[in-house]
Amino acid sequence: MKTVMVNPSTVERRWKLVDAEGQVLGRVASEVARLLMGKHKAICSPNVDTGDFVVVINADKVKLTGNKANTKAYFHHTGYSGGETWTSFQQWLEKDASYPLKAAIWGMLPHSTLGHAMIKKLKIFAGSEHNHASQKPEVVKL
C-alpha cells in the first residue's frame, strides 16, 4: 500500500452546518473542533490543515449543565497591573452570543499558526439565519 503525503493543494474542503440549539456547549465545541481539524477524514495529517468550513447556527441557544450558567466566568487581563476583568456567561450571551462557543472551540484547537488558520474557517451565527446558503453546507447531526 502506498503512503499518501498530504499537501494543502490536494485537500478538498466542504461546508458543514451544525445546529447548536439545545445542545451542551462542550459537546458542540468538541465536534466542531474535530471538523475544523479534519479528524473525520482519512487523509488527516497533524502538519496540514485538512479540515472543512463549519457554519454554526443558534449559538445563543446553547446550554450548560448544572449551575454553570450562573457561575461560569471568562477571564481577561490587559497586561497592566490591576487590569483583570471577569465577565459572566450571561453577560457574554447578552453582549456577543457567539463568544462562549468560539472560546470553547478555540481552546480545543492547536494554539499555533495552524490553529489560527483553522479558526478562520469557523462561521458562528447567533440566530437560525446565515449567509452561507450558496455554499450548500451539509447538515451534521450531533
MARBAMAR-299077 format. One record per residue (C-alpha): residue in one letter; z, y, x; residue number from 1. Coordinates in nm, 2 decimals. Each point is the difference from the previous one (the first is absolute). Example, Ala and Ser with C-alpha at 12.3 -4.5 7.8 and 13.67 -1.06 7.14 Angstrom:
MARBAMAR-299077
@res A&pz 0.78&py -0.45&px 1.23&n 1
@res S&pz -0.07&py 0.34&px 0.14&n 2
END
This chain:
MARBAMAR-299077
@res M&pz 0.00&py 0.00&px 0.00&n 1
@res K&pz -0.09&py 0.34&px 0.13&n 2
@res T&pz 0.27&py 0.28&px 0.03&n 3
@res V&pz -0.10&py 0.32&px -0.18&n 4
@res M&pz 0.09&py 0.32&px 0.18&n 5
@res V&pz 0.04&py 0.28&px -0.26&n 6
@res N&pz -0.11&py 0.35&px 0.08&n 7
@res P&pz 0.02&py 0.30&px -0.24&n 8
@res S&pz -0.38&py 0.01&px -0.07&n 9
@res T&pz 0.01&py -0.36&px -0.14&n 10
@res V&pz 0.28&py 0.06&px -0.25&n 11
@res E&pz -0.10&py 0.01&px -0.36&n 12
@res R&pz 0.24&py 0.22&px -0.20&n 13
@res R&pz 0.05&py -0.03&px -0.37&n 14
@res W&pz 0.19&py 0.21&px -0.25&n 15
@res K&pz 0.31&py -0.14&px -0.17&n 16
@res L&pz 0.19&py 0.14&px -0.31&n 17
@res V&pz 0.37&py -0.06&px -0.03&n 18
@res D&pz 0.19&py 0.10&px -0.32&n 19
@res A&pz 0.37&py 0.07&px 0.09&n 20
@res E&pz 0.12&py 0.05&px -0.35&n 21
@res G&pz 0.33&py -0.19&px -0.06&n 22
@res Q&pz -0.02&py -0.16&px 0.35&n 23
@res V&pz 0.28&py 0.01&px 0.26&n 24
@res L&pz -0.06&py 0.25&px 0.27&n 25
@res G&pz 0.04&py -0.23&px 0.30&n 26
@res R&pz -0.21&py -0.28&px -0.14&n 27
@res V&pz -0.29&py 0.24&px -0.08&n 28
@res A&pz 0.04&py 0.15&px 0.35&n 29
@res S&pz -0.01&py -0.33&px 0.18&n 30
@res E&pz -0.32&py -0.12&px -0.19&n 31
@res V&pz -0.18&py 0.33&px 0.06&n 32
@res A&pz 0.10&py 0.00&px 0.37&n 33
@res R&pz -0.14&py -0.36&px 0.03&n 34
@res L&pz -0.33&py 0.12&px -0.16&n 35
@res L&pz -0.02&py 0.31&px 0.23&n 36
@res M&pz 0.06&py -0.21&px 0.31&n 37
@res G&pz -0.26&py -0.26&px -0.10&n 38
@res K&pz 0.24&py -0.30&px 0.01&n 39
@res H&pz -0.17&py -0.14&px -0.31&n 40
@res K&pz -0.32&py -0.06&px 0.19&n 41
@res A&pz -0.10&py -0.28&px 0.23&n 42
@res I&pz -0.12&py 0.24&px 0.27&n 43
@res C&pz 0.34&py 0.17&px 0.03&n 44
@res S&pz 0.06&py 0.13&px 0.35&n 45
@res P&pz 0.30&py 0.19&px 0.13&n 46
@res N&pz -0.20&py 0.24&px 0.22&n 47
@res V&pz -0.27&py 0.09&px -0.26&n 48
@res D&pz 0.04&py 0.17&px -0.34&n 49
@res T&pz -0.14&py -0.26&px -0.23&n 50
@res G&pz 0.16&py 0.12&px -0.33&n 51
@res D&pz -0.14&py 0.12&px -0.32&n 52
@res F&pz 0.03&py 0.33&px -0.19&n 53
@res V&pz 0.28&py -0.01&px -0.25&n 54
@res V&pz 0.04&py 0.22&px -0.31&n 55
@res V&pz 0.35&py 0.00&px -0.16&n 56
@res I&pz 0.04&py 0.13&px -0.35&n 57
@res N&pz 0.31&py 0.07&px -0.20&n 58
@res A&pz 0.21&py 0.07&px 0.31&n 59
@res D&pz 0.24&py 0.20&px -0.21&n 60
@res K&pz 0.09&py -0.30&px -0.22&n 61
@res V&pz 0.12&py -0.22&px 0.29&n 62
@res K&pz 0.35&py -0.13&px -0.04&n 63
@res L&pz 0.30&py -0.08&px 0.23&n 64
@res T&pz 0.24&py -0.29&px -0.05&n 65
@res G&pz 0.37&py 0.04&px -0.03&n 66
@res N&pz 0.15&py 0.35&px 0.03&n 67
@res K&pz -0.25&py 0.12&px 0.26&n 68
@res A&pz -0.16&py 0.24&px -0.23&n 69
@res N&pz 0.32&py 0.21&px 0.01&n 70
@res T&pz 0.11&py -0.06&px 0.36&n 71
@res K&pz -0.32&py -0.03&px 0.21&n 72
@res A&pz -0.05&py 0.31&px 0.22&n 73
@res Y&pz -0.27&py 0.09&px 0.25&n 74
@res F&pz 0.10&py 0.17&px 0.33&n 75
@res H&pz -0.19&py 0.27&px 0.18&n 76
@res H&pz 0.09&py 0.19&px 0.32&n 77
@res T&pz -0.17&py 0.32&px 0.12&n 78
@res G&pz 0.10&py -0.05&px 0.36&n 79
@res Y&pz 0.24&py 0.29&px 0.01&n 80
@res S&pz 0.38&py -0.04&px -0.01&n 81
@res G&pz 0.12&py -0.01&px -0.36&n 82
@res G&pz -0.36&py -0.06&px -0.12&n 83
@res E&pz 0.06&py -0.32&px -0.19&n 84
@res T&pz -0.09&py -0.03&px -0.37&n 85
@res W&pz 0.05&py -0.28&px -0.24&n 86
@res T&pz -0.22&py -0.03&px -0.31&n 87
@res S&pz 0.08&py -0.24&px -0.28&n 88
@res F&pz -0.25&py -0.24&px -0.15&n 89
@res Q&pz 0.00&py 0.19&px -0.33&n 90
@res Q&pz -0.07&py 0.33&px 0.17&n 91
@res W&pz -0.30&py -0.15&px 0.18&n 92
@res L&pz -0.13&py -0.14&px -0.33&n 93
@res E&pz 0.01&py 0.35&px -0.15&n 94
@res K&pz -0.14&py 0.17&px 0.30&n 95
@res D&pz -0.27&py -0.25&px 0.11&n 96
@res A&pz 0.00&py -0.33&px -0.18&n 97
@res S&pz -0.22&py -0.17&px 0.26&n 98
@res Y&pz 0.23&py 0.06&px 0.30&n 99
@res P&pz 0.26&py -0.28&px -0.05&n 100
@res L&pz -0.28&py -0.26&px -0.02&n 101
@res K&pz -0.19&py 0.15&px 0.30&n 102
@res A&pz 0.32&py 0.01&px 0.20&n 103
@res A&pz 0.07&py -0.37&px -0.08&n 104
@res I&pz -0.36&py -0.10&px 0.09&n 105
@res W&pz 0.01&py 0.20&px 0.33&n 106
@res G&pz 0.32&py -0.18&px 0.10&n 107
@res M&pz -0.18&py -0.33&px -0.02&n 108
@res L&pz -0.31&py 0.10&px 0.21&n 109
@res P&pz -0.01&py 0.02&px 0.38&n 110
@res H&pz 0.10&py 0.34&px 0.13&n 111
@res S&pz -0.29&py 0.05&px 0.23&n 112
@res T&pz -0.35&py 0.14&px -0.01&n 113
@res L&pz -0.11&py -0.31&px -0.18&n 114
@res G&pz 0.27&py 0.05&px -0.27&n 115
@res H&pz -0.11&py 0.36&px -0.04&n 116
@res A&pz -0.36&py -0.12&px -0.07&n 117
@res M&pz 0.13&py -0.25&px -0.25&n 118
@res I&pz 0.21&py 0.26&px -0.20&n 119
@res K&pz -0.31&py 0.22&px -0.04&n 120
@res K&pz -0.16&py -0.27&px -0.21&n 121
@res L&pz 0.29&py 0.02&px -0.25&n 122
@res K&pz -0.06&py 0.21&px -0.32&n 123
@res I&pz 0.30&py 0.05&px -0.22&n 124
@res F&pz 0.00&py 0.15&px -0.35&n 125
@res A&pz 0.30&py 0.08&px -0.22&n 126
@res G&pz -0.18&py -0.06&px -0.33&n 127
@res S&pz -0.25&py -0.26&px -0.12&n 128
@res E&pz -0.30&py 0.21&px 0.07&n 129
@res H&pz -0.17&py -0.01&px 0.35&n 130
@res N&pz -0.32&py 0.15&px 0.14&n 131
@res H&pz -0.13&py -0.32&px 0.18&n 132
@res A&pz -0.17&py -0.17&px -0.30&n 133
@res S&pz -0.34&py 0.03&px 0.17&n 134
@res Q&pz 0.12&py -0.23&px 0.28&n 135
@res K&pz 0.06&py -0.27&px -0.27&n 136
@res P&pz 0.34&py -0.12&px 0.13&n 137
@res E&pz 0.10&py -0.36&px -0.06&n 138
@res V&pz 0.33&py -0.04&px -0.20&n 139
@res V&pz 0.28&py -0.17&px 0.19&n 140
@res K&pz 0.26&py -0.18&px -0.21&n 141
@res L&pz 0.35&py 0.01&px 0.13&n 142
END
